[in-house]
């Protein structure tokens, strides 16, 4: 089996702490994550299956504000607590939300800095892959204990087969999609190398097991796009 990369969250926080990088953030995920806008739309729809019209939603990894804006547009009665360790990315989230920014309480920090809740729903998009497996499970467990019983949780992040030769093949596809989406080849290949060296991507099976170990039940895969996976689960 392929060996896992070591994960250093502080390295990524520093990368997202540059004001100019934060302002450019909105364009990047769309070029690296197939169907990003659809992912945000599906996330809101899945939460709305159980979340009430006046739901309070915990959004871990809220920097940039893309999912906050999508959910705020779709659900005018929802309010949000957005948590992210990069202050500049939270400031970008405020800009992204525009006139709806007052519907979100933004907290600089990690899951332990989030209010206790209980929340009606939660999301963690494009974030958990930055955490090593043990910390990932701990974070999932902390999200779970902040939710009301039966509340929905959507997680989506990098997750793809890790067997011999498979990791390299899927990372090549990750870079190829970015290049096809307009990213300069040199930049896409540098991103591929950074992910390979520094991000502890897991197989979908291990990611699902972590959600269950963190206390969630009825884990359902709803999104699969090259190197990305998304799950719905319930507290």
N, CA and C atoms as a LAMMPS dump frame, in Angstrom:
ITEM: TIMESTEP
0
ITEM: NUMBER OF ATOMS
705
ITEM: BOX BOUNDS ff ff ff
-5.0000000000000000e+02 5.0000000000000000e+02
-5.0000000000000000e+02 5.0000000000000000e+02
-5.0000000000000000e+02 5.0000000000000000e+02
ITEM: ATOMS id mol type element x y z
1 1 1 N 0.84 -1.193 0
2 1 2 C 0 0 0
3 1 3 C 0.88 1.25 0
4 2 1 N 0.322 2.313 -0.566
5 2 2 C 1.062 3.568 -0.593
6 2 3 C 1.174 4.134 0.813
7 3 1 N 2.256 4.806 1.095
8 3 2 C 2.434 5.424 2.399
9 3 3 C 1.693 6.75 2.429
10 4 1 N 1.218 7.128 3.635
11 4 2 C 0.493 8.379 3.79
12 4 3 C 1.476 9.538 3.923
13 5 1 N 1.078 10.677 3.367
14 5 2 C 1.871 11.881 3.546
15 5 3 C 1.713 12.375 4.985
16 6 1 N 2.705 13.105 5.446
17 6 2 C 2.58 13.756 6.746
18 6 3 C 1.798 15.047 6.562
19 7 1 N 0.969 15.379 7.565
20 7 2 C 0.124 16.554 7.477
21 7 3 C 0.538 17.575 8.518
22 8 1 N 0.77 18.809 8.1
23 8 2 C 1.131 19.9 8.99
24 8 3 C 0.103 21.009 8.802
25 9 1 N -0.972 21.046 9.618
26 9 2 C -2.008 22.055 9.437
27 9 3 C -1.474 23.477 9.489
28 10 1 N -0.464 23.732 10.338
29 10 2 C 0.063 25.091 10.456
30 10 3 C 0.611 25.598 9.131
31 11 1 N 1.176 24.699 8.323
32 11 2 C 1.706 25.101 7.024
33 11 3 C 0.584 25.638 6.139
34 12 1 N -0.564 24.984 6.185
35 12 2 C -1.684 25.408 5.349
36 12 3 C -2.33 26.678 5.891
37 13 1 N -2.376 26.822 7.213
38 13 2 C -2.902 28.055 7.79
39 13 3 C -2.06 29.248 7.329
40 14 1 N -0.733 29.087 7.338
41 14 2 C 0.141 30.164 6.876
42 14 3 C -0.129 30.498 5.414
43 15 1 N -0.344 29.463 4.598
44 15 2 C -0.601 29.688 3.181
45 15 3 C -1.883 30.484 2.968
46 16 1 N -2.882 30.288 3.847
47 16 2 C -4.156 30.976 3.706
48 16 3 C -4.195 32.298 4.467
49 17 1 N -3.075 32.686 5.096
50 17 2 C -3.055 33.897 5.905
51 17 3 C -2.587 35.126 5.139
52 18 1 N -2.197 34.944 3.888
53 18 2 C -1.786 36.069 3.05
54 18 3 C -3.032 36.781 2.536
55 19 1 N -3.169 38.102 2.766
56 19 2 C -4.387 38.802 2.35
57 19 3 C -4.69 38.674 0.866
58 20 1 N -3.675 38.756 0.025
59 20 2 C -3.921 38.66 -1.407
60 20 3 C -4.357 37.259 -1.794
61 21 1 N -3.752 36.245 -1.179
62 21 2 C -4.162 34.872 -1.444
63 21 3 C -5.602 34.652 -1.016
64 22 1 N -6.002 35.25 0.108
65 22 2 C -7.385 35.115 0.574
66 22 3 C -8.351 35.745 -0.416
67 23 1 N -7.975 36.894 -0.974
68 23 2 C -8.864 37.558 -1.937
69 23 3 C -9.002 36.744 -3.218
70 24 1 N -7.963 36.018 -3.589
71 24 2 C -8.01 35.216 -4.821
72 24 3 C -8.621 33.84 -4.589
73 25 1 N -8.95 33.526 -3.354
74 25 2 C -9.319 32.157 -3.011
75 25 3 C -10.502 31.643 -3.823
76 26 1 N -11.506 32.483 -4.048
77 26 2 C -12.729 32.013 -4.685
78 26 3 C -12.526 31.364 -6.033
79 27 1 N -11.518 31.773 -6.759
80 27 2 C -11.29 31.216 -8.094
81 27 3 C -10.607 29.854 -8.037
82 28 1 N -9.784 29.626 -7.02
83 28 2 C -8.995 28.404 -6.96
84 28 3 C -9.797 27.125 -6.824
85 29 1 N -10.661 27.014 -5.806
86 29 2 C -11.408 25.758 -5.654
87 29 3 C -12.226 25.379 -6.875
88 30 1 N -12.775 26.325 -7.569
89 30 2 C -13.581 26.005 -8.754
90 30 3 C -12.736 25.332 -9.831
91 31 1 N -11.457 25.602 -9.847
92 31 2 C -10.586 25.024 -10.87
93 31 3 C -9.978 23.69 -10.449
94 32 1 N -10.016 23.408 -9.174
95 32 2 C -9.437 22.159 -8.677
96 32 3 C -10.493 21.14 -8.247
97 33 1 N -11.708 21.605 -7.984
98 33 2 C -12.761 20.723 -7.449
99 33 3 C -13.895 20.63 -8.467
100 34 1 N -14.032 19.509 -9.15
101 34 2 C -15.099 19.374 -10.148
102 34 3 C -16.48 19.547 -9.511
103 35 1 N -17.304 20.386 -10.131
104 35 2 C -18.681 20.547 -9.673
105 35 3 C -18.819 21.237 -8.336
106 36 1 N -17.94 22.19 -8.021
107 36 2 C -17.952 22.806 -6.693
108 36 3 C -19.288 23.489 -6.397
109 37 1 N -19.8 24.244 -7.345
110 37 2 C -21.061 24.94 -7.092
111 37 3 C -22.195 23.937 -6.879
112 38 1 N -22.183 22.837 -7.628
113 38 2 C -23.171 21.789 -7.41
114 38 3 C -23.018 21.151 -6.035
115 39 1 N -21.782 20.977 -5.586
116 39 2 C -21.54 20.438 -4.252
117 39 3 C -22.162 21.325 -3.189
118 40 1 N -21.982 22.645 -3.327
119 40 2 C -22.572 23.569 -2.361
120 40 3 C -24.093 23.5 -2.403
121 41 1 N -24.657 23.423 -3.593
122 41 2 C -26.114 23.36 -3.717
123 41 3 C -26.654 22.065 -3.098
124 42 1 N -25.988 20.942 -3.397
125 42 2 C -26.422 19.667 -2.822
126 42 3 C -26.295 19.672 -1.303
127 43 1 N -25.234 20.275 -0.783
128 43 2 C -25.047 20.341 0.665
129 43 3 C -26.234 21.019 1.33
130 44 1 N -26.64 22.164 0.8
131 44 2 C -27.787 22.868 1.367
132 44 3 C -29.064 22.053 1.288
133 45 1 N -29.273 21.375 0.169
134 45 2 C -30.476 20.559 0.005
135 45 3 C -30.499 19.391 0.985
136 46 1 N -29.361 18.741 1.177
137 46 2 C -29.303 17.606 2.09
138 46 3 C -29.534 18.04 3.537
139 47 1 N -28.941 19.156 3.943
140 47 2 C -29.181 19.647 5.298
141 47 3 C -30.646 20.003 5.49
142 48 1 N -31.256 20.606 4.458
143 48 2 C -32.637 21.072 4.568
144 48 3 C -33.637 19.927 4.701
145 49 1 N -33.241 18.705 4.373
146 49 2 C -34.144 17.575 4.559
147 49 3 C -34.55 17.418 6.026
148 50 1 N -33.668 17.79 6.95
149 50 2 C -33.972 17.649 8.381
150 50 3 C -33.858 18.948 9.159
151 51 1 N -33.071 19.89 8.683
152 51 2 C -32.866 21.128 9.426
153 51 3 C -34.103 22.015 9.33
154 52 1 N -34.492 22.658 10.42
155 52 2 C -35.684 23.513 10.397
156 52 3 C -35.457 24.814 9.617
157 53 1 N -36.544 25.526 9.38
158 53 2 C -36.476 26.761 8.588
159 53 3 C -35.609 27.822 9.262
160 54 1 N -35.497 27.762 10.586
161 54 2 C -34.681 28.726 11.329
162 54 3 C -33.432 28.045 11.899
163 55 1 N -32.842 27.152 11.148
164 55 2 C -31.721 26.346 11.641
165 55 3 C -30.501 27.194 11.969
166 56 1 N -29.766 26.709 12.963
167 56 2 C -28.44 27.254 13.291
168 56 3 C -27.427 26.209 12.844
169 57 1 N -26.522 26.599 11.941
170 57 2 C -25.655 25.661 11.246
171 57 3 C -24.192 25.942 11.598
172 58 1 N -23.472 24.909 11.995
173 58 2 C -22.035 25.008 12.244
174 58 3 C -21.289 24.71 10.956
175 59 1 N -20.398 25.611 10.562
176 59 2 C -19.627 25.455 9.324
177 59 3 C -18.147 25.47 9.7
178 60 1 N -17.537 24.299 9.725
179 60 2 C -16.115 24.193 10.069
180 60 3 C -15.292 24.286 8.792
181 61 1 N -14.257 25.154 8.808
182 61 2 C -13.496 25.421 7.596
183 61 3 C -14.217 26.426 6.72
184 62 1 N -14.753 27.472 7.347
185 62 2 C -15.641 28.421 6.66
186 62 3 C -14.89 29.506 5.904
187 63 1 N -13.564 29.54 6.01
188 63 2 C -12.801 30.599 5.369
189 63 3 C -13.067 30.696 3.873
190 64 1 N -13.187 31.902 3.389
191 64 2 C -13.528 32.133 1.987
192 64 3 C -15.004 32.382 1.802
193 65 1 N -15.84 31.665 2.562
194 65 2 C -17.267 31.958 2.599
195 65 3 C -18.105 31.416 1.464
196 66 1 N -17.532 30.569 0.591
197 66 2 C -18.29 30.123 -0.573
198 66 3 C -19.519 29.309 -0.172
199 67 1 N -19.361 28.346 0.737
200 67 2 C -20.524 27.56 1.147
201 67 3 C -21.46 28.374 2.021
202 68 1 N -20.924 29.286 2.827
203 68 2 C -21.786 30.167 3.608
204 68 3 C -22.705 30.97 2.698
205 69 1 N -22.146 31.548 1.658
206 69 2 C -22.947 32.361 0.728
207 69 3 C -23.99 31.5 0.036
208 70 1 N -23.607 30.302 -0.412
209 70 2 C -24.553 29.432 -1.111
210 70 3 C -25.713 29.043 -0.206
211 71 1 N -25.419 28.673 1.037
212 71 2 C -26.493 28.268 1.939
213 71 3 C -27.338 29.456 2.379
214 72 1 N -26.709 30.605 2.587
215 72 2 C -27.47 31.799 2.971
216 72 3 C -28.428 32.218 1.857
217 73 1 N -27.983 32.113 0.616
218 73 2 C -28.85 32.461 -0.511
219 73 3 C -30.043 31.512 -0.602
220 74 1 N -29.801 30.225 -0.331
221 74 2 C -30.847 29.216 -0.501
222 74 3 C -31.807 29.15 0.677
223 75 1 N -31.344 29.526 1.866
224 75 2 C -32.143 29.366 3.075
225 75 3 C -32.151 30.679 3.867
226 76 1 N -33.09 31.57 3.582
227 76 2 C -33.07 32.901 4.217
228 76 3 C -33.282 32.882 5.725
229 77 1 N -33.774 31.766 6.293
230 77 2 C -33.996 31.718 7.734
231 77 3 C -32.85 31.132 8.535
232 78 1 N -31.844 30.598 7.865
233 78 2 C -30.742 29.971 8.587
234 78 3 C -29.748 31.01 9.096
235 79 1 N -29.115 30.688 10.227
236 79 2 C -27.971 31.458 10.715
237 79 3 C -26.793 30.505 10.86
238 80 1 N -25.595 31.069 10.935
239 80 2 C -24.391 30.251 10.823
240 80 3 C -23.348 30.647 11.865
241 81 1 N -22.59 29.663 12.281
242 81 2 C -21.337 29.898 13.007
243 81 3 C -20.238 29.308 12.133
244 82 1 N -19.374 30.17 11.606
245 82 2 C -18.293 29.74 10.73
246 82 3 C -16.97 29.767 11.459
247 83 1 N -16.249 28.657 11.424
248 83 2 C -14.985 28.521 12.16
249 83 3 C -13.862 28.253 11.177
250 84 1 N -12.758 28.97 11.341
251 84 2 C -11.588 28.762 10.48
252 84 3 C -10.362 29.306 11.202
253 85 1 N -9.201 28.636 11.083
254 85 2 C -8.01 29.12 11.79
255 85 3 C -7.327 30.313 11.129
256 86 1 N -7.694 30.637 9.892
257 86 2 C -7.034 31.729 9.158
258 86 3 C -7.91 32.976 9.176
259 87 1 N -7.459 33.997 9.919
260 87 2 C -8.243 35.221 10.036
261 87 3 C -8.496 35.91 8.714
262 88 1 N -7.501 35.908 7.83
263 88 2 C -7.689 36.553 6.526
264 88 3 C -8.783 35.855 5.718
265 89 1 N -8.876 34.537 5.858
266 89 2 C -9.916 33.81 5.137
267 89 3 C -11.294 34.121 5.711
268 90 1 N -11.388 34.372 7.002
269 90 2 C -12.666 34.781 7.578
270 90 3 C -13.053 36.172 7.098
271 91 1 N -12.086 37.042 6.953
272 91 2 C -12.389 38.377 6.41
273 91 3 C -12.87 38.266 4.959
274 92 1 N -12.289 37.335 4.22
275 92 2 C -12.772 37.095 2.863
276 92 3 C -14.19 36.525 2.902
277 93 1 N -14.487 35.698 3.883
278 93 2 C -15.85 35.175 4.021
279 93 3 C -16.856 36.3 4.223
280 94 1 N -16.487 37.284 5.028
281 94 2 C -17.362 38.451 5.205
282 94 3 C -17.603 39.165 3.881
283 95 1 N -16.537 39.342 3.114
284 95 2 C -16.694 40.014 1.816
285 95 3 C -17.564 39.178 0.879
286 96 1 N -17.348 37.867 0.891
287 96 2 C -18.118 36.987 0.01
288 96 3 C -19.596 37.016 0.36
289 97 1 N -19.929 37.028 1.639
290 97 2 C -21.329 37.044 2.05
291 97 3 C -22.003 38.387 1.821
292 98 1 N -21.21 39.449 1.777
293 98 2 C -21.768 40.767 1.475
294 98 3 C -22.82 41.19 2.487
295 99 1 N -24.003 41.539 1.999
296 99 2 C -25.057 42.055 2.869
297 99 3 C -25.598 41 3.827
298 100 1 N -25.259 39.736 3.613
299 100 2 C -25.738 38.667 4.489
300 100 3 C -24.727 38.287 5.57
301 101 1 N -23.637 39.04 5.66
302 101 2 C -22.58 38.696 6.61
303 101 3 C -23.06 38.728 8.051
304 102 1 N -24.085 39.523 8.343
305 102 2 C -24.565 39.595 9.717
306 102 3 C -25.297 38.335 10.153
307 103 1 N -25.529 37.402 9.233
308 103 2 C -26.165 36.129 9.59
309 103 3 C -25.152 35.082 10.05
310 104 1 N -23.886 35.428 10.017
311 104 2 C -22.833 34.468 10.375
312 104 3 C -21.957 35.032 11.494
313 105 1 N -21.815 34.262 12.546
314 105 2 C -20.815 34.533 13.571
315 105 3 C -19.541 33.831 13.145
316 106 1 N -18.461 34.579 12.943
317 106 2 C -17.214 34.003 12.45
318 106 3 C -16.21 33.891 13.59
319 107 1 N -15.668 32.693 13.755
320 107 2 C -14.783 32.386 14.871
321 107 3 C -13.427 31.965 14.327
322 108 1 N -12.373 32.648 14.745
323 108 2 C -11.019 32.275 14.325
324 108 3 C -10.506 31.186 15.256
325 109 1 N -10.253 30.002 14.692
326 109 2 C -9.77 28.9 15.51
327 109 3 C -10.123 27.56 14.898
328 110 1 N -10.124 26.554 15.742
329 110 2 C -10.405 25.181 15.331
330 110 3 C -11.702 24.716 15.983
331 111 1 N -12.019 23.447 15.85
332 111 2 C -13.304 22.952 16.345
333 111 3 C -13.464 23.204 17.838
334 112 1 N -12.391 23.135 18.612
335 112 2 C -12.506 23.349 20.055
336 112 3 C -12.888 24.786 20.392
337 113 1 N -12.716 25.703 19.444
338 113 2 C -13.083 27.105 19.657
339 113 3 C -14.528 27.392 19.263
340 114 1 N -15.21 26.407 18.691
341 114 2 C -16.596 26.584 18.279
342 114 3 C -17.515 26.579 19.487
343 115 1 N -18.625 27.309 19.44
344 115 2 C -19.611 27.238 20.519
345 115 3 C -20.097 25.809 20.72
346 116 1 N -20.621 25.545 21.901
347 116 2 C -21.07 24.199 22.244
348 116 3 C -22.332 23.792 21.491
349 117 1 N -23.102 24.762 21.011
350 117 2 C -24.352 24.425 20.348
351 117 3 C -25.457 24.249 21.376
352 118 1 N -26.415 23.322 21.149
353 118 2 C -26.426 22.36 20.039
354 118 3 C -26.898 22.979 18.735
355 119 1 N -26.307 22.529 17.631
356 119 2 C -26.638 23.015 16.298
357 119 3 C -27.637 22.081 15.627
358 120 1 N -28.356 22.659 14.659
359 120 2 C -29.333 21.885 13.888
360 120 3 C -28.697 21.135 12.726
361 121 1 N -27.494 21.513 12.334
362 121 2 C -26.806 20.888 11.204
363 121 3 C -25.362 21.371 11.208
364 122 1 N -24.514 20.694 10.432
365 122 2 C -23.104 21.094 10.333
366 122 3 C -22.537 20.686 8.989
367 123 1 N -21.512 21.418 8.571
368 123 2 C -20.771 21.074 7.358
369 123 3 C -19.279 21.197 7.631
370 124 1 N -18.507 20.45 6.852
371 124 2 C -17.052 20.587 6.854
372 124 3 C -16.585 20.256 5.443
373 125 1 N -16.4 21.284 4.626
374 125 2 C -16.094 21.1 3.212
375 125 3 C -14.647 21.486 2.924
376 126 1 N -13.961 20.624 2.18
377 126 2 C -12.593 20.871 1.705
378 126 3 C -11.633 21.16 2.864
379 127 1 N -11.819 20.475 3.975
380 127 2 C -11.068 20.799 5.186
381 127 3 C -10.458 19.576 5.868
382 128 1 N -11.218 18.506 6.076
383 128 2 C -10.734 17.408 6.902
384 128 3 C -9.479 16.743 6.357
385 129 1 N -9.233 16.845 5.049
386 129 2 C -8.033 16.213 4.511
387 129 3 C -6.749 16.89 4.995
388 130 1 N -6.861 18.068 5.599
389 130 2 C -5.684 18.723 6.154
390 130 3 C -5.274 18.133 7.504
391 131 1 N -6.097 17.26 8.063
392 131 2 C -5.836 16.706 9.385
393 131 3 C -5.373 15.264 9.287
394 132 1 N -4.41 14.897 10.12
395 132 2 C -3.974 13.511 10.213
396 132 3 C -5.13 12.657 10.734
397 133 1 N -5.118 11.354 10.457
398 133 2 C -6.281 10.519 10.795
399 133 3 C -6.764 10.636 12.228
400 134 1 N -5.868 10.601 13.212
401 134 2 C -6.304 10.661 14.607
402 134 3 C -6.966 11.992 14.927
403 135 1 N -6.387 13.083 14.442
404 135 2 C -6.976 14.405 14.677
405 135 3 C -8.261 14.563 13.886
406 136 1 N -8.335 13.936 12.729
407 136 2 C -9.559 13.973 11.925
408 136 3 C -10.708 13.326 12.698
409 137 1 N -10.435 12.159 13.268
410 137 2 C -11.483 11.485 14.036
411 137 3 C -11.882 12.3 15.257
412 138 1 N -10.909 12.887 15.938
413 138 2 C -11.23 13.712 17.108
414 138 3 C -12.092 14.911 16.709
415 139 1 N -11.758 15.523 15.589
416 139 2 C -12.528 16.676 15.114
417 139 3 C -13.95 16.269 14.774
418 140 1 N -14.103 15.15 14.093
419 140 2 C -15.445 14.65 13.76
420 140 3 C -16.24 14.402 15.037
421 141 1 N -15.605 13.841 16.038
422 141 2 C -16.297 13.563 17.301
423 141 3 C -16.742 14.866 17.966
424 142 1 N -15.911 15.902 17.886
425 142 2 C -16.265 17.191 18.468
426 142 3 C -17.401 17.868 17.699
427 143 1 N -17.441 17.676 16.395
428 143 2 C -18.59 18.173 15.634
429 143 3 C -19.852 17.449 16.086
430 144 1 N -19.752 16.137 16.203
431 144 2 C -20.909 15.316 16.57
432 144 3 C -21.507 15.764 17.907
433 145 1 N -20.67 16.022 18.88
434 145 2 C -21.212 16.343 20.201
435 145 3 C -21.824 17.744 20.25
436 146 1 N -21.603 18.55 19.232
437 146 2 C -22.209 19.874 19.154
438 146 3 C -23.536 19.872 18.389
439 147 1 N -23.966 18.719 17.921
440 147 2 C -25.184 18.617 17.138
441 147 3 C -26.335 18.049 17.956
442 148 1 N -27.549 18.442 17.592
443 148 2 C -28.736 17.84 18.173
444 148 3 C -28.86 16.394 17.687
445 149 1 N -29.468 15.525 18.465
446 149 2 C -29.648 14.137 18.012
447 149 3 C -30.37 14.073 16.671
448 150 1 N -29.803 13.307 15.745
449 150 2 C -30.394 13.155 14.428
450 150 3 C -30.079 14.261 13.445
451 151 1 N -29.306 15.271 13.872
452 151 2 C -28.991 16.389 12.983
453 151 3 C -28.085 15.936 11.84
454 152 1 N -28.251 16.535 10.647
455 152 2 C -27.438 16.141 9.5
456 152 3 C -26.068 16.814 9.496
457 153 1 N -25.105 16.087 8.962
458 153 2 C -23.731 16.581 8.81
459 153 3 C -23.252 16.217 7.413
460 154 1 N -22.703 17.199 6.7
461 154 2 C -22.113 16.96 5.385
462 154 3 C -20.616 17.23 5.461
463 155 1 N -19.826 16.238 5.061
464 155 2 C -18.368 16.37 4.96
465 155 3 C -17.956 16.068 3.527
466 156 1 N -17.08 16.881 2.972
467 156 2 C -16.553 16.63 1.63
468 156 3 C -15.108 17.098 1.596
469 157 1 N -14.237 16.24 1.039
470 157 2 C -12.814 16.569 1.011
471 157 3 C -12.083 15.587 0.099
472 158 1 N -10.786 15.778 -0.029
473 158 2 C -9.986 14.879 -0.839
474 158 3 C -10.001 13.472 -0.269
475 159 1 N -10.356 12.483 -1.102
476 159 2 C -10.449 11.101 -0.648
477 159 3 C -10.503 10.226 -1.892
478 160 1 N -9.523 9.331 -2.04
479 160 2 C -9.461 8.518 -3.246
480 160 3 C -8.635 7.272 -2.974
481 161 1 N -8.677 6.265 -3.849
482 161 2 C -7.973 5.004 -3.586
483 161 3 C -6.474 5.219 -3.343
484 162 1 N -5.944 4.478 -2.371
485 162 2 C -4.556 4.653 -1.945
486 162 3 C -3.704 3.407 -2.168
487 163 1 N -4.18 2.447 -2.953
488 163 2 C -3.411 1.241 -3.202
489 163 3 C -2.194 1.486 -4.079
490 164 1 N -1.392 0.44 -4.277
491 164 2 C -0.176 0.544 -5.08
492 164 3 C -0.506 1.091 -6.468
493 165 1 N 0.124 2.213 -6.814
494 165 2 C -0.085 2.832 -8.113
495 165 3 C -1.333 3.679 -8.217
496 166 1 N -2.3 3.461 -7.317
497 166 2 C -3.57 4.2 -7.429
498 166 3 C -3.417 5.656 -7.011
499 167 1 N -2.686 5.902 -5.935
500 167 2 C -2.515 7.275 -5.465
501 167 3 C -1.91 8.143 -6.559
502 168 1 N -0.868 7.654 -7.209
503 168 2 C -0.202 8.429 -8.254
504 168 3 C -1.141 8.694 -9.428
505 169 1 N -1.914 7.672 -9.811
506 169 2 C -2.843 7.83 -10.934
507 169 3 C -3.884 8.909 -10.645
508 170 1 N -4.436 8.883 -9.426
509 170 2 C -5.476 9.859 -9.103
510 170 3 C -4.91 11.253 -8.9
511 171 1 N -3.698 11.353 -8.385
512 171 2 C -3.074 12.673 -8.283
513 171 3 C -2.779 13.251 -9.662
514 172 1 N -2.41 12.406 -10.609
515 172 2 C -2.239 12.877 -11.987
516 172 3 C -3.552 13.428 -12.531
517 173 1 N -4.645 12.761 -12.216
518 173 2 C -5.958 13.219 -12.683
519 173 3 C -6.353 14.533 -12.004
520 174 1 N -5.994 14.661 -10.729
521 174 2 C -6.22 15.923 -10.001
522 174 3 C -5.552 17.087 -10.743
523 175 1 N -4.294 16.906 -11.115
524 175 2 C -3.574 17.958 -11.839
525 175 3 C -4.157 18.161 -13.232
526 176 1 N -4.514 17.083 -13.911
527 176 2 C -5.056 17.194 -15.267
528 176 3 C -6.351 17.983 -15.274
529 177 1 N -7.218 17.78 -14.275
530 177 2 C -8.468 18.532 -14.22
531 177 3 C -8.178 20.017 -14.032
532 178 1 N -7.235 20.339 -13.138
533 178 2 C -6.902 21.744 -12.903
534 178 3 C -6.381 22.399 -14.178
535 179 1 N -5.515 21.712 -14.901
536 179 2 C -4.969 22.261 -16.146
537 179 3 C -6.098 22.468 -17.165
538 180 1 N -6.997 21.49 -17.268
539 180 2 C -8.124 21.613 -18.196
540 180 3 C -9.067 22.742 -17.791
541 181 1 N -9.016 23.137 -16.512
542 181 2 C -9.878 24.21 -16.015
543 181 3 C -9.209 25.578 -16.086
544 182 1 N -8.01 25.649 -16.662
545 182 2 C -7.361 26.935 -16.87
546 182 3 C -6.193 27.239 -15.955
547 183 1 N -5.839 26.312 -15.063
548 183 2 C -4.677 26.518 -14.206
549 183 3 C -3.411 26.287 -15.019
550 184 1 N -2.426 27.151 -14.846
551 184 2 C -1.163 26.969 -15.541
552 184 3 C -0.55 25.617 -15.167
553 185 1 N -0.026 24.881 -16.136
554 185 2 C 0.518 23.551 -15.834
555 185 3 C 1.533 23.545 -14.705
556 186 1 N 2.425 24.516 -14.681
557 186 2 C 3.432 24.555 -13.614
558 186 3 C 2.773 24.678 -12.243
559 187 1 N 1.729 25.52 -12.148
560 187 2 C 1.026 25.691 -10.876
561 187 3 C 0.274 24.416 -10.485
562 188 1 N -0.363 23.771 -11.457
563 188 2 C -1.117 22.55 -11.175
564 188 3 C -0.189 21.431 -10.712
565 189 1 N 0.978 21.304 -11.343
566 189 2 C 1.913 20.26 -10.962
567 189 3 C 2.535 20.547 -9.597
568 190 1 N 2.726 21.838 -9.283
569 190 2 C 3.226 22.192 -7.956
570 190 3 C 2.186 21.851 -6.885
571 191 1 N 0.923 22.085 -7.197
572 191 2 C -0.143 21.736 -6.261
573 191 3 C -0.209 20.23 -6.069
574 192 1 N -0.047 19.491 -7.158
575 192 2 C -0.042 18.033 -7.059
576 192 3 C 1.076 17.559 -6.143
577 193 1 N 2.276 18.129 -6.319
578 193 2 C 3.418 17.726 -5.501
579 193 3 C 3.191 18.071 -4.035
580 194 1 N 2.574 19.233 -3.772
581 194 2 C 2.314 19.635 -2.387
582 194 3 C 1.309 18.701 -1.728
583 195 1 N 0.269 18.324 -2.468
584 195 2 C -0.712 17.389 -1.921
585 195 3 C -0.048 16.044 -1.647
586 196 1 N 0.742 15.578 -2.58
587 196 2 C 1.392 14.276 -2.434
588 196 3 C 2.297 14.243 -1.201
589 197 1 N 3.009 15.345 -0.972
590 197 2 C 4 15.364 0.103
591 197 3 C 3.42 15.715 1.467
592 198 1 N 2.34 16.499 1.482
593 198 2 C 1.942 17.126 2.746
594 198 3 C 0.513 16.854 3.201
595 199 1 N -0.306 16.211 2.387
596 199 2 C -1.709 16.016 2.753
597 199 3 C -1.981 14.528 2.928
598 200 1 N -2.539 14.174 4.084
599 200 2 C -2.786 12.767 4.399
600 200 3 C -4.115 12.322 3.813
601 201 1 N -4.198 12.257 2.491
602 201 2 C -5.402 11.757 1.844
603 201 3 C -5.61 10.29 2.232
604 202 1 N -6.845 9.937 2.487
605 202 2 C -7.204 8.57 2.852
606 202 3 C -8.103 7.965 1.781
607 203 1 N -8.296 6.68 1.859
608 203 2 C -9.243 6.038 0.958
609 203 3 C -10.657 6.371 1.407
610 204 1 N -11.637 6.322 0.5
611 204 2 C -13.021 6.566 0.909
612 204 3 C -13.48 5.638 2.022
613 205 1 N -13.025 4.397 2.008
614 205 2 C -13.431 3.454 3.05
615 205 3 C -12.955 3.905 4.434
616 206 1 N -11.712 4.397 4.5
617 206 2 C -11.193 4.864 5.794
618 206 3 C -11.903 6.131 6.244
619 207 1 N -12.214 7.008 5.291
620 207 2 C -12.93 8.23 5.656
621 207 3 C -14.316 7.907 6.205
622 208 1 N -15.003 6.98 5.578
623 208 2 C -16.311 6.586 6.085
624 208 3 C -16.181 5.987 7.491
625 209 1 N -15.158 5.184 7.709
626 209 2 C -14.945 4.582 9.026
627 209 3 C -14.694 5.653 10.081
628 210 1 N -13.99 6.719 9.731
629 210 2 C -13.735 7.804 10.672
630 210 3 C -15.036 8.503 11.044
631 211 1 N -15.915 8.715 10.075
632 211 2 C -17.209 9.333 10.393
633 211 3 C -17.988 8.477 11.382
634 212 1 N -17.975 7.177 11.169
635 212 2 C -18.696 6.287 12.081
636 212 3 C -18.026 6.255 13.459
637 213 1 N -16.698 6.214 13.477
638 213 2 C -15.984 6.212 14.754
639 213 3 C -16.217 7.511 15.52
640 214 1 N -16.479 8.602 14.786
641 214 2 C -16.756 9.881 15.422
642 214 3 C -18.175 10.012 15.938
643 215 1 N -18.965 8.977 15.775
644 215 2 C -20.306 8.966 16.352
645 215 3 C -21.442 9.069 15.372
646 216 1 N -21.15 9.249 14.09
647 216 2 C -22.215 9.445 13.107
648 216 3 C -22.737 8.118 12.578
649 217 1 N -24.008 8.11 12.222
650 217 2 C -24.637 6.93 11.658
651 217 3 C -25.224 7.205 10.29
652 218 1 N -25.664 6.132 9.627
653 218 2 C -26.292 6.207 8.314
654 218 3 C -25.437 7.041 7.349
655 219 1 N -24.152 6.711 7.264
656 219 2 C -23.209 7.45 6.413
657 219 3 C -23.494 7.118 4.947
658 220 1 N -23.745 8.163 4.147
659 220 2 C -24.136 7.985 2.753
660 220 3 C -23.218 8.8 1.834
661 221 1 N -22.608 8.142 0.882
662 221 2 C -21.837 8.848 -0.14
663 221 3 C -22.802 9.517 -1.113
664 222 1 N -22.637 10.83 -1.354
665 222 2 C -23.514 11.503 -2.31
666 222 3 C -22.751 12.235 -3.412
667 223 1 N -21.428 12.317 -3.263
668 223 2 C -20.637 13.114 -4.214
669 223 3 C -19.312 12.402 -4.44
670 224 1 N -18.96 12.185 -5.691
671 224 2 C -17.673 11.588 -6.054
672 224 3 C -17.216 12.226 -7.358
673 225 1 N -16.068 12.893 -7.309
674 225 2 C -15.583 13.624 -8.473
675 225 3 C -14.06 13.586 -8.486
676 226 1 N -13.498 12.661 -9.3
677 226 2 C -12.054 12.471 -9.346
678 226 3 C -11.512 12.209 -7.933
679 227 1 N -10.717 13.125 -7.376
680 227 2 C -10.079 12.872 -6.081
681 227 3 C -10.912 13.353 -4.897
682 228 1 N -12.152 13.69 -5.102
683 228 2 C -12.995 14.275 -4.063
684 228 3 C -14.179 13.37 -3.756
685 229 1 N -14.592 13.323 -2.485
686 229 2 C -15.763 12.586 -2.046
687 229 3 C -16.535 13.435 -1.04
688 230 1 N -17.86 13.199 -1.005
689 230 2 C -18.712 13.891 -0.034
690 230 3 C -19.709 12.924 0.562
691 231 1 N -19.949 13.069 1.877
692 231 2 C -20.854 12.18 2.603
693 231 3 C -21.885 12.962 3.38
694 232 1 N -23.06 12.388 3.498
695 232 2 C -24.085 12.835 4.428
696 232 3 C -24.156 11.822 5.557
697 233 1 N -24.26 12.311 6.786
698 233 2 C -24.386 11.425 7.952
699 233 3 C -25.239 12.123 8.983
700 234 1 N -25.623 11.374 10.022
701 234 2 C -26.541 11.911 11.026
702 234 3 C -26.003 11.681 12.43
703 235 1 N -26.2 12.67 13.289
704 235 2 C -25.729 12.589 14.678
705 235 3 C -26.6 11.623 15.486
